[in-house]
Amino acid sequence: MEDVFISLIVFGFVYSVIYLHIRKKERMALLEKGLDGDYFDKNKLPNKSFNLKYGLLAIAVGSGILIARIFEYYGIMYEQGYFAMIFLLGGISLVTYYFMEKKL
């Protein structure tokens, strides 16, 4: 189990170093052309529904764990039910978000 965590840490470190190096090259190229270094940040529009999407997902995952625990307590469902309930309610929340976003 420790090998997995060590591998993930090493992979994350290497990925972040490569990402920062490429980002530095891009920004230096922009500065050479006379553009501002914050060119990428200005073009990003704030996504106001980002919090709604992940809030719904977090509530659904928490509810899925709670419902699976209740079902396990009463003997209706066993440990496999946790994954089923999490994915079922998570999927329902994302479909709900889709229809909410479509209305807006």
NORQUI-V254254 format. One line per field, one symbol per residue. burial: b if it has 24 or more other C-alpha atoms within 12 Angstrom, else e. A space follows every 10 residues. Layout:
# NORQUI-V254254
burial: ???
This chain:
# NORQUI-V254254
burial: eeeeeeeeee eeeeeeeeee eeeeeeeeee eeeeeeeeee eeeeeeeeee eebeebbeeb beebbebbbe eeeeeeeeee bbeebbeebb bebbeebeee eeee
